[in-house]
Amino acid sequence: MSNIRLTKSTMAVLAVLLDAKPNAPAWGLSICRAADLGPGTVYPILDRLLERGWLRSWDETEAHPGRPARRFYEFTGAGRAQALEALEARNARRARFGFRPAGGAA
């Protein structure tokens, strides 16, 4: 799985990114809020996903008075497939032990 450690925090970030819509991509702080994780947890996860080619990112180009430009994140084609595979595998493991499935959209 491209050497990405699929911790509970990583799975939460993947689920948020899978839920993002093409016309409303996820951005750093929105991922922190939706995953209920701090930036010190989320940004290193995003960096690892970027390094391994699961995500692409870009800076906001519209006017943003009074705040820094946002950095948006979305899956690459291969990254989306790997994230879905990771969530499916985790849900299968959880089901074997009687736990309910983890979040994430298909």
MOPAC internal coordinates of N, CA, C and O (Angstrom, degrees):
PM7 1SCF
backbone

  N    0.0000 0     0.00 0     0.00 0    0    0    0
  C    1.4560 1     0.00 0     0.00 0    1    0    0
  C    1.5233 1   110.66 1     0.00 0    2    1    0
  O    1.2310 1   119.66 1  -139.96 1    3    2    1
  N    1.2835 1   118.25 1    40.04 1    3    2    1
  C    1.4604 1   124.69 1   177.72 1    5    3    2
  C    1.5255 1   113.30 1    58.17 1    6    5    3
  O    1.2310 1   119.94 1  -150.44 1    7    6    5
  N    1.3168 1   117.72 1    29.56 1    7    6    5
  C    1.4600 1   122.72 1   176.24 1    9    7    6
  C    1.5215 1   113.85 1    55.94 1   10    9    7
  O    1.2310 1   119.70 1  -144.59 1   11   10    9
  N    1.3011 1   118.17 1    35.41 1   11   10    9
  C    1.4513 1   121.07 1   174.80 1   13   11   10
  C    1.5200 1   106.63 1   -99.20 1   14   13   11
  O    1.2310 1   121.20 1   -55.92 1   15   14   13
  N    1.3160 1   115.32 1   124.08 1   15   14   13
  C    1.4534 1   120.37 1  -179.54 1   17   15   14
  C    1.5221 1   107.88 1   -76.54 1   18   17   15
  O    1.2310 1   120.74 1   -63.58 1   19   18   17
  N    1.3131 1   116.19 1   116.42 1   19   18   17
  C    1.4555 1   121.40 1  -173.66 1   21   19   18
  C    1.5298 1   111.06 1   -90.80 1   22   21   19
  O    1.2310 1   121.75 1  -110.43 1   23   22   21
  N    1.3240 1   114.25 1    69.57 1   23   22   21
  C    1.4611 1   121.02 1   177.34 1   25   23   22
  C    1.5246 1   109.66 1   -74.02 1   26   25   23
  O    1.2310 1   121.07 1    -9.03 1   27   26   25
  N    1.3081 1   115.55 1   170.97 1   27   26   25
  C    1.4650 1   120.45 1   176.71 1   29   27   26
  C    1.5364 1   110.35 1   -58.79 1   30   29   27
  O    1.2310 1   120.39 1   139.83 1   31   30   29
  N    1.3253 1   116.86 1   -40.17 1   31   30   29
  C    1.4700 1   120.91 1   178.77 1   33   31   30
  C    1.5250 1   111.28 1   -65.41 1   34   33   31
  O    1.2310 1   120.45 1   136.37 1   35   34   33
  N    1.3336 1   116.75 1   -43.63 1   35   34   33
  C    1.4675 1   120.20 1   178.46 1   37   35   34
  C    1.5139 1   110.17 1   -62.49 1   38   37   35
  O    1.2310 1   120.34 1   137.59 1   39   38   37
  N    1.3223 1   116.95 1   -42.41 1   39   38   37
  C    1.4644 1   120.21 1   179.44 1   41   39   38
  C    1.5301 1   110.76 1   -63.28 1   42   41   39
  O    1.2310 1   119.96 1   143.64 1   43   42   41
  N    1.3295 1   117.69 1   -36.36 1   43   42   41
  C    1.4633 1   120.79 1   177.98 1   45   43   42
  C    1.5279 1   110.69 1   -65.22 1   46   45   43
  O    1.2310 1   120.19 1   138.00 1   47   46   45
  N    1.3263 1   117.24 1   -42.00 1   47   46   45
  C    1.4679 1   121.30 1   178.06 1   49   47   46
  C    1.5295 1   109.51 1   -64.69 1   50   49   47
  O    1.2310 1   119.84 1   136.36 1   51   50   49
  N    1.3195 1   117.90 1   -43.64 1   51   50   49
  C    1.4707 1   121.18 1   178.10 1   53   51   50
  C    1.5210 1   110.66 1   -59.55 1   54   53   51
  O    1.2310 1   120.05 1   137.30 1   55   54   53
  N    1.3177 1   117.51 1   -42.70 1   55   54   53
  C    1.4626 1   121.26 1  -179.78 1   57   55   54
  C    1.5253 1   111.27 1   -62.33 1   58   57   55
  O    1.2310 1   120.40 1   137.93 1   59   58   57
  N    1.3432 1   116.83 1   -42.07 1   59   58   57
  C    1.4724 1   120.39 1   178.42 1   61   59   58
  C    1.5300 1   109.84 1   -62.98 1   62   61   59
  O    1.2310 1   120.48 1   135.31 1   63   62   61
  N    1.3177 1   116.69 1   -44.69 1   63   62   61
  C    1.4617 1   120.19 1  -179.35 1   65   63   62
  C    1.5283 1   111.50 1   -65.63 1   66   65   63
  O    1.2310 1   120.16 1   143.77 1   67   66   65
  N    1.3162 1   117.29 1   -36.23 1   67   66   65
  C    1.4704 1   120.18 1   177.43 1   69   67   66
  C    1.5174 1   111.49 1   -66.99 1   70   69   67
  O    1.2310 1   120.25 1   149.35 1   71   70   69
  N    1.3297 1   117.13 1   -30.65 1   71   70   69
  C    1.4646 1   121.32 1  -179.91 1   73   71   70
  C    1.5296 1   113.10 1   -79.41 1   74   73   71
  O    1.2310 1   119.95 1   164.35 1   75   74   73
  N    1.3304 1   117.69 1   -15.65 1   75   74   73
  C    1.4709 1   121.10 1  -178.15 1   77   75   74
  C    1.5295 1   110.47 1   -66.76 1   78   77   75
  O    1.2310 1   121.22 1   -36.80 1   79   78   77
  N    1.3126 1   115.28 1   143.20 1   79   78   77
  C    1.4681 1   122.07 1   179.85 1   81   79   78
  C    1.5275 1   109.86 1   -94.87 1   82   81   79
  O    1.2310 1   120.10 1   -31.01 1   83   82   81
  N    1.3399 1   117.42 1   148.99 1   83   82   81
  C    1.4703 1   120.03 1  -179.35 1   85   83   82
  C    1.5280 1   113.83 1   -56.33 1   86   85   83
  O    1.2310 1   120.03 1   145.16 1   87   86   85
  N    1.3328 1   117.55 1   -34.84 1   87   86   85
  C    1.4646 1   120.12 1  -179.49 1   89   87   86
  C    1.5339 1   112.22 1   -86.66 1   90   89   87
  O    1.2310 1   120.34 1   178.52 1   91   90   89
  N    1.3367 1   116.96 1    -1.48 1   91   90   89
  C    1.4622 1   121.98 1   177.50 1   93   91   90
  C    1.5196 1   109.09 1  -143.20 1   94   93   91
  O    1.2310 1   120.29 1  -107.93 1   95   94   93
  N    1.3498 1   117.04 1    72.07 1   95   94   93
  C    1.4655 1   119.87 1  -177.19 1   97   95   94
  C    1.5247 1   111.79 1   -65.31 1   98   97   95
  O    1.2310 1   121.38 1   -25.27 1   99   98   97
  N    1.3168 1   114.97 1   154.73 1   99   98   97
  C    1.4659 1   121.12 1   178.48 1  101   99   98
  C    1.5250 1   109.49 1   -72.65 1  102  101   99
  O    1.2310 1   120.89 1   -32.88 1  103  102  101
  N    1.3098 1   115.90 1   147.12 1  103  102  101
  C    1.4596 1   121.54 1   174.79 1  105  103  102
  C    1.5150 1   107.54 1  -130.84 1  106  105  103
  O    1.2310 1   120.70 1   -18.24 1  107  106  105
  N    1.3169 1   116.27 1   161.76 1  107  106  105
  C    1.4511 1   123.03 1  -169.91 1  109  107  106
  C    1.5178 1   116.85 1   -41.35 1  110  109  107
  O    1.2310 1   120.00 1   117.61 1  111  110  109
  N    1.3287 1   117.60 1   -62.39 1  111  110  109
  C    1.4518 1   120.33 1  -176.06 1  113  111  110
  C    1.5244 1   111.70 1   -66.66 1  114  113  111
  O    1.2310 1   119.90 1   146.33 1  115  114  113
  N    1.3306 1   117.79 1   -33.67 1  115  114  113
  C    1.4640 1   119.45 1   178.33 1  117  115  114
  C    1.5344 1   110.84 1   -65.34 1  118  117  115
  O    1.2310 1   120.62 1   146.34 1  119  118  117
  N    1.3298 1   116.43 1   -33.66 1  119  118  117
  C    1.4703 1   120.57 1   177.21 1  121  119  118
  C    1.5221 1   109.27 1   -68.49 1  122  121  119
  O    1.2310 1   120.41 1   136.73 1  123  122  121
  N    1.3290 1   116.81 1   -43.27 1  123  122  121
  C    1.4718 1   120.75 1   177.55 1  125  123  122
  C    1.5248 1   110.59 1   -56.71 1  126  125  123
  O    1.2310 1   120.65 1   132.23 1  127  126  125
  N    1.3091 1   116.36 1   -47.77 1  127  126  125
  C    1.4677 1   120.87 1  -177.88 1  129  127  126
  C    1.5192 1   111.72 1   -65.33 1  130  129  127
  O    1.2310 1   120.38 1   131.28 1  131  130  129
  N    1.3362 1   116.87 1   -48.72 1  131  130  129
  C    1.4680 1   120.61 1  -176.58 1  133  131  130
  C    1.5286 1   112.36 1   -66.59 1  134  133  131
  O    1.2310 1   120.31 1   145.64 1  135  134  133
  N    1.3248 1   117.01 1   -34.36 1  135  134  133
  C    1.4652 1   121.08 1  -179.82 1  137  135  134
  C    1.5287 1   111.44 1   -86.86 1  138  137  135
  O    1.2310 1   120.33 1   171.88 1  139  138  137
  N    1.3324 1   116.97 1    -8.12 1  139  138  137
  C    1.4668 1   123.31 1  -177.14 1  141  139  138
  C    1.5308 1   110.82 1    56.64 1  142  141  139
  O    1.2310 1   121.71 1  -132.76 1  143  142  141
  N    1.3344 1   114.33 1    47.24 1  143  142  141
  C    1.4577 1   122.15 1  -179.86 1  145  143  142
  C    1.5256 1   109.05 1  -131.57 1  146  145  143
  O    1.2310 1   120.70 1   -26.25 1  147  146  145
  N    1.3040 1   116.28 1   153.75 1  147  146  145
  C    1.4534 1   121.09 1   178.91 1  149  147  146
  C    1.5201 1   112.06 1   -80.43 1  150  149  147
  O    1.2310 1   120.56 1   -18.93 1  151  150  149
  N    1.3322 1   116.54 1   161.07 1  151  150  149
  C    1.4591 1   120.53 1  -179.95 1  153  151  150
  C    1.5273 1   112.95 1   -62.00 1  154  153  151
  O    1.2310 1   119.88 1   150.42 1  155  154  153
  N    1.3310 1   117.83 1   -29.58 1  155  154  153
  C    1.4546 1   120.67 1   178.09 1  157  155  154
  C    1.5184 1   113.05 1   -67.51 1  158  157  155
  O    1.2310 1   120.39 1   163.14 1  159  158  157
  N    1.3173 1   116.87 1   -16.86 1  159  158  157
  C    1.4605 1   122.47 1   175.24 1  161  159  158
  C    1.5255 1   110.40 1   -96.66 1  162  161  159
  O    1.2310 1   120.70 1   134.48 1  163  162  161
  N    1.3297 1   116.27 1   -45.52 1  163  162  161
  C    1.4700 1   121.24 1  -172.67 1  165  163  162
  C    1.5290 1   112.52 1   -69.91 1  166  165  163
  O    1.2310 1   119.53 1   132.46 1  167  166  165
  N    1.3246 1   118.50 1   -47.54 1  167  166  165
  C    1.4662 1   119.44 1  -174.26 1  169  167  166
  C    1.5280 1   113.33 1   -64.18 1  170  169  167
  O    1.2310 1   118.63 1   140.33 1  171  170  169
  N    1.3353 1   120.21 1   -39.67 1  171  170  169
  C    1.4765 1   118.16 1   173.97 1  173  171  170
  C    1.5372 1   112.80 1   -62.78 1  174  173  171
  O    1.2310 1   120.18 1   145.09 1  175  174  173
  N    1.3281 1   117.26 1   -34.91 1  175  174  173
  C    1.4650 1   120.38 1   176.52 1  177  175  174
  C    1.5256 1   109.55 1   -64.67 1  178  177  175
  O    1.2310 1   120.38 1   133.92 1  179  178  177
  N    1.3254 1   116.87 1   -46.08 1  179  178  177
  C    1.4626 1   120.77 1   178.61 1  181  179  178
  C    1.5258 1   110.67 1   -60.42 1  182  181  179
  O    1.2310 1   120.30 1   138.01 1  183  182  181
  N    1.3275 1   117.02 1   -41.99 1  183  182  181
  C    1.4715 1   120.68 1   177.95 1  185  183  182
  C    1.5242 1   111.37 1   -59.47 1  186  185  183
  O    1.2310 1   120.25 1   135.36 1  187  186  185
  N    1.3333 1   117.13 1   -44.64 1  187  186  185
  C    1.4719 1   120.15 1   179.30 1  189  187  186
  C    1.5248 1   111.29 1   -64.42 1  190  189  187
  O    1.2310 1   120.33 1   139.18 1  191  190  189
  N    1.3250 1   116.98 1   -40.82 1  191  190  189
  C    1.4672 1   120.44 1   179.08 1  193  191  190
  C    1.5307 1   110.86 1   -65.63 1  194  193  191
  O    1.2310 1   120.18 1   142.34 1  195  194  193
  N    1.3193 1   117.25 1   -37.66 1  195  194  193
  C    1.4615 1   121.48 1   176.35 1  197  195  194
  C    1.5270 1   111.08 1   -65.34 1  198  197  195
  O    1.2310 1   120.72 1   133.19 1  199  198  197
  N    1.3336 1   116.23 1   -46.81 1  199  198  197
  C    1.4730 1   120.95 1  -179.14 1  201  199  198
  C    1.5225 1   112.20 1   -58.56 1  202  201  199
  O    1.2310 1   120.52 1   145.82 1  203  202  201
  N    1.3239 1   116.60 1   -34.18 1  203  202  201
  C    1.4651 1   120.74 1  -176.43 1  205  203  202
  C    1.5251 1   112.90 1   -93.25 1  206  205  203
  O    1.2310 1   120.77 1  -175.33 1  207  206  205
  N    1.3181 1   116.14 1     4.67 1  207  206  205
  C    1.4565 1   120.01 1   174.41 1  209  207  206
  C    1.5185 1   115.49 1    81.00 1  210  209  207
  O    1.2310 1   119.88 1  -166.71 1  211  210  209
  N    1.3325 1   117.83 1    13.29 1  211  210  209
  C    1.4605 1   120.43 1   177.95 1  213  211  210
  C    1.5293 1   110.81 1   -77.54 1  214  213  211
  O    1.2310 1   120.52 1   151.36 1  215  214  213
  N    1.3383 1   116.61 1   -28.64 1  215  214  213
  C    1.4695 1   121.67 1  -176.05 1  217  215  214
  C    1.5085 1   111.04 1  -126.09 1  218  217  215
  O    1.2310 1   121.76 1   -19.15 1  219  218  217
  N    1.3270 1   114.24 1   160.85 1  219  218  217
  C    1.4525 1   121.91 1   164.83 1  221  219  218
  C    1.5203 1   105.81 1  -125.32 1  222  221  219
  O    1.2310 1   120.49 1   -24.49 1  223  222  221
  N    1.3197 1   116.67 1   155.51 1  223  222  221
  C    1.4595 1   120.11 1  -179.52 1  225  223  222
  C    1.5228 1   109.32 1  -139.97 1  226  225  223
  O    1.2310 1   121.66 1   -21.54 1  227  226  225
  N    1.3223 1   114.42 1   158.46 1  227  226  225
  C    1.4580 1   120.59 1   177.10 1  229  227  226
  C    1.5263 1   108.21 1  -156.44 1  230  229  227
  O    1.2310 1   121.21 1   -23.61 1  231  230  229
  N    1.3157 1   115.29 1   156.39 1  231  230  229
  C    1.4617 1   121.45 1   179.53 1  233  231  230
  C    1.5180 1   110.64 1   -87.71 1  234  233  231
  O    1.2310 1   121.42 1   -31.20 1  235  234  233
  N    1.3006 1   114.90 1   148.80 1  235  234  233
  C    1.4533 1   122.64 1   175.89 1  237  235  234
  C    1.5266 1   109.40 1   -61.19 1  238  237  235
  O    1.2310 1   120.29 1   -43.55 1  239  238  237
  N    1.3190 1   117.06 1   136.45 1  239  238  237
  C    1.4608 1   120.32 1  -179.34 1  241  239  238
  C    1.5245 1   112.63 1  -108.80 1  242  241  239
  O    1.2310 1   120.16 1   167.23 1  243  242  241
  N    1.3235 1   117.29 1   -12.77 1  243  242  241
  C    1.4683 1   120.78 1   178.98 1  245  243  242
  C    1.5204 1   110.03 1   -75.54 1  246  245  243
  O    1.2310 1   121.08 1   -14.29 1  247  246  245
  N    1.3251 1   115.54 1   165.71 1  247  246  245
  C    1.4606 1   120.27 1   177.46 1  249  247  246
  C    1.5246 1   109.40 1   -61.67 1  250  249  247
  O    1.2310 1   120.91 1   -38.62 1  251  250  249
  N    1.3129 1   115.87 1   141.38 1  251  250  249
  C    1.4588 1   121.01 1  -179.29 1  253  251  250
  C    1.5307 1   109.30 1  -143.78 1  254  253  251
  O    1.2310 1   120.87 1  -116.41 1  255  254  253
  N    1.3470 1   115.94 1    63.59 1  255  254  253
  C    1.4620 1   118.72 1  -177.16 1  257  255  254
  C    1.5314 1   111.85 1   -62.84 1  258  257  255
  O    1.2310 1   121.54 1   -43.17 1  259  258  257
  N    1.3190 1   114.65 1   136.83 1  259  258  257
  C    1.4534 1   119.88 1   174.75 1  261  259  258
  C    1.5196 1   115.74 1    84.23 1  262  261  259
  O    1.2310 1   120.00 1  -179.33 1  263  262  261
  N    1.3177 1   117.60 1     0.67 1  263  262  261
  C    1.4659 1   120.01 1   177.78 1  265  263  262
  C    1.5233 1   109.31 1  -153.44 1  266  265  263
  O    1.2310 1   120.62 1   -20.84 1  267  266  265
  N    1.3272 1   116.43 1   159.16 1  267  266  265
  C    1.4662 1   118.99 1   177.17 1  269  267  266
  C    1.5242 1   111.31 1   -68.97 1  270  269  267
  O    1.2310 1   120.43 1   -21.62 1  271  270  269
  N    1.3090 1   116.78 1   158.38 1  271  270  269
  C    1.4684 1   121.30 1   175.65 1  273  271  270
  C    1.5180 1   109.09 1   -63.17 1  274  273  271
  O    1.2310 1   120.67 1   -38.01 1  275  274  273
  N    1.3224 1   116.32 1   141.99 1  275  274  273
  C    1.4593 1   121.57 1   176.68 1  277  275  274
  C    1.5211 1   109.66 1   -79.55 1  278  277  275
  O    1.2310 1   121.13 1   -27.63 1  279  278  277
  N    1.3261 1   115.44 1   152.37 1  279  278  277
  C    1.4692 1   121.66 1   171.44 1  281  279  278
  C    1.5201 1   105.31 1  -108.51 1  282  281  279
  O    1.2310 1   121.25 1   -58.03 1  283  282  281
  N    1.3387 1   115.22 1   121.97 1  283  282  281
  C    1.4604 1   121.43 1  -179.51 1  285  283  282
  C    1.5197 1   110.10 1   -95.08 1  286  285  283
  O    1.2310 1   120.96 1   -27.66 1  287  286  285
  N    1.3382 1   115.76 1   152.34 1  287  286  285
  C    1.4582 1   122.42 1  -178.99 1  289  287  286
  C    1.5129 1   109.39 1  -133.50 1  290  289  287
  O    1.2310 1   121.01 1   -40.99 1  291  290  289
  N    1.3448 1   115.67 1   139.01 1  291  290  289
  C    1.4580 1   120.43 1   171.92 1  293  291  290
  C    1.5215 1   108.54 1  -149.83 1  294  293  291
  O    1.2310 1   121.37 1   -22.74 1  295  294  293
  N    1.3249 1   114.98 1   157.26 1  295  294  293
  C    1.4551 1   120.38 1   179.87 1  297  295  294
  C    1.5124 1   111.67 1   -70.09 1  298  297  295
  O    1.2310 1   121.22 1   -32.49 1  299  298  297
  N    1.3168 1   115.28 1   147.51 1  299  298  297
  C    1.4604 1   120.41 1   163.94 1  301  299  298
  C    1.5304 1   105.26 1   -78.46 1  302  301  299
  O    1.2310 1   119.80 1   -10.16 1  303  302  301
  N    1.3117 1   117.99 1   169.84 1  303  302  301
  C    1.4639 1   120.19 1   177.79 1  305  303  302
  C    1.5165 1   111.85 1   -58.24 1  306  305  303
  O    1.2310 1   120.91 1   132.28 1  307  306  305
  N    1.3330 1   115.87 1   -47.72 1  307  306  305
  C    1.4716 1   120.66 1   179.55 1  309  307  306
  C    1.5238 1   110.61 1   -66.99 1  310  309  307
  O    1.2310 1   120.40 1   142.24 1  311  310  309
  N    1.3135 1   116.83 1   -37.76 1  311  310  309
  C    1.4648 1   120.49 1  -179.76 1  313  311  310
  C    1.5142 1   112.15 1   -63.71 1  314  313  311
  O    1.2310 1   120.54 1   138.26 1  315  314  313
  N    1.3311 1   116.57 1   -41.74 1  315  314  313
  C    1.4726 1   120.30 1   177.98 1  317  315  314
  C    1.5250 1   109.59 1   -61.45 1  318  317  315
  O    1.2310 1   120.28 1   135.24 1  319  318  317
  N    1.3218 1   117.06 1   -44.76 1  319  318  317
  C    1.4667 1   120.73 1  -179.76 1  321  319  318
  C    1.5298 1   110.13 1   -62.05 1  322  321  319
  O    1.2310 1   119.94 1   137.30 1  323  322  321
  N    1.3275 1   117.72 1   -42.70 1  323  322  321
  C    1.4581 1   121.05 1   179.65 1  325  323  322
  C    1.5231 1   111.56 1   -66.45 1  326  325  323
  O    1.2310 1   120.38 1   140.97 1  327  326  325
  N    1.3265 1   116.89 1   -39.03 1  327  326  325
  C    1.4627 1   120.36 1   179.04 1  329  327  326
  C    1.5295 1   110.51 1   -65.41 1  330  329  327
  O    1.2310 1   120.35 1   136.02 1  331  330  329
  N    1.3246 1   116.94 1   -43.98 1  331  330  329
  C    1.4639 1   119.87 1   178.22 1  333  331  330
  C    1.5240 1   110.82 1   -62.91 1  334  333  331
  O    1.2310 1   120.59 1   138.80 1  335  334  333
  N    1.3197 1   116.47 1   -41.20 1  335  334  333
  C    1.4669 1   120.98 1   177.80 1  337  335  334
  C    1.5280 1   110.61 1   -62.14 1  338  337  335
  O    1.2310 1   120.52 1   137.12 1  339  338  337
  N    1.3280 1   116.61 1   -42.88 1  339  338  337
  C    1.4632 1   120.94 1   179.79 1  341  339  338
  C    1.5210 1   111.04 1   -63.43 1  342  341  339
  O    1.2310 1   120.17 1   135.77 1  343  342  341
  N    1.3304 1   117.29 1   -44.23 1  343  342  341
  C    1.4607 1   120.50 1   179.16 1  345  343  342
  C    1.5246 1   111.48 1   -65.49 1  346  345  343
  O    1.2310 1   120.20 1   139.08 1  347  346  345
  N    1.3279 1   117.23 1   -40.92 1  347  346  345
  C    1.4621 1   120.52 1   178.35 1  349  347  346
  C    1.5235 1   110.98 1   -62.99 1  350  349  347
  O    1.2310 1   120.28 1   135.87 1  351  350  349
  N    1.3307 1   117.08 1   -44.13 1  351  350  349
  C    1.4669 1   121.16 1   179.51 1  353  351  350
  C    1.5222 1   110.30 1   -63.59 1  354  353  351
  O    1.2310 1   120.48 1   137.80 1  355  354  353
  N    1.3212 1   116.69 1   -42.20 1  355  354  353
  C    1.4705 1   119.93 1   179.30 1  357  355  354
  C    1.5162 1   110.73 1   -65.27 1  358  357  355
  O    1.2310 1   120.10 1   137.58 1  359  358  357
  N    1.3329 1   117.41 1   -42.42 1  359  358  357
  C    1.4603 1   120.40 1   179.03 1  361  359  358
  C    1.5256 1   111.49 1   -63.99 1  362  361  359
  O    1.2310 1   120.32 1   143.06 1  363  362  361
  N    1.3213 1   116.99 1   -36.94 1  363  362  361
  C    1.4672 1   120.24 1   177.34 1  365  363  362
  C    1.5273 1   110.27 1   -64.33 1  366  365  363
  O    1.2310 1   120.52 1   137.60 1  367  366  365
  N    1.3369 1   116.60 1   -42.40 1  367  366  365
  C    1.4716 1   119.86 1   177.68 1  369  367  366
  C    1.5189 1   110.58 1   -63.59 1  370  369  367
  O    1.2310 1   120.52 1   137.02 1  371  370  369
  N    1.3194 1   116.61 1   -42.98 1  371  370  369
  C    1.4651 1   120.84 1  -179.57 1  373  371  370
  C    1.5262 1   110.85 1   -64.20 1  374  373  371
  O    1.2310 1   120.40 1   140.20 1  375  374  373
  N    1.3213 1   116.85 1   -39.80 1  375  374  373
  C    1.4626 1   120.88 1  -179.74 1  377  375  374
  C    1.5310 1   111.28 1   -62.67 1  378  377  375
  O    1.2310 1   120.64 1   143.21 1  379  378  377
  N    1.3267 1   116.37 1   -36.79 1  379  378  377
  C    1.4703 1   119.86 1   178.69 1  381  379  378
  C    1.5202 1   111.56 1   -60.77 1  382  381  379
  O    1.2310 1   120.46 1   152.51 1  383  382  381
  N    1.3281 1   116.73 1   -27.49 1  383  382  381
  C    1.4605 1   120.97 1  -178.95 1  385  383  382
  C    1.5315 1   112.34 1  -102.88 1  386  385  383
  O    1.2310 1   120.44 1  -171.17 1  387  386  385
  N    1.3238 1   116.77 1     8.83 1  387  386  385
  C    1.4577 1   121.19 1   176.28 1  389  387  386
  C    1.5125 1   115.60 1    80.24 1  390  389  387
  O    1.2310 1   119.90 1  -163.14 1  391  390  389
  N    1.3457 1   117.80 1    16.86 1  391  390  389
  C    1.4628 1   121.24 1   177.16 1  393  391  390
  C    1.5173 1   109.65 1   -91.17 1  394  393  391
  O    1.2310 1   121.06 1   -25.68 1  395  394  393
  N    1.3163 1   115.58 1   154.32 1  395  394  393
  C    1.4646 1   118.51 1   177.44 1  397  395  394
  C    1.5276 1   109.84 1   -76.94 1  398  397  395
  O    1.2310 1   119.91 1   -22.49 1  399  398  397
  N    1.3412 1   117.78 1   157.51 1  399  398  397
  C    1.4727 1   121.51 1  -177.80 1  401  399  398
  C    1.5141 1   112.34 1   -62.24 1  402  401  399
  O    1.2310 1   121.54 1   -29.76 1  403  402  401
  N    1.3311 1   114.66 1   150.24 1  403  402  401
  C    1.4682 1   121.46 1   174.47 1  405  403  402
  C    1.5250 1   107.79 1   -76.91 1  406  405  403
  O    1.2310 1   120.14 1   -16.07 1  407  406  405
  N    1.3505 1   117.34 1   163.93 1  407  406  405
  C    1.4567 1   122.17 1  -178.34 1  409  407  406
  C    1.5065 1   114.08 1   -69.57 1  410  409  407
  O    1.2310 1   121.36 1    -4.13 1  411  410  409
  N    1.3253 1   115.01 1   175.87 1  411  410  409
  C    1.4616 1   121.54 1   177.98 1  413  411  410
  C    1.5128 1   110.90 1   127.56 1  414  413  411
  O    1.2310 1   121.03 1   -34.40 1  415  414  413
  N    1.3031 1   115.63 1   145.60 1  415  414  413
  C    1.4599 1   121.57 1   179.96 1  417  415  414
  C    1.5162 1   109.48 1  -104.53 1  418  417  415
  O    1.2310 1   121.25 1   -26.09 1  419  418  417
  N    1.2830 1   115.21 1   153.91 1  419  418  417
  C    1.4727 1   120.15 1   178.92 1  421  419  418
  C    1.5034 1   111.14 1   -93.92 1  422  421  419
  O    1.2310 1   120.10 1   180.00 1  423  422  421

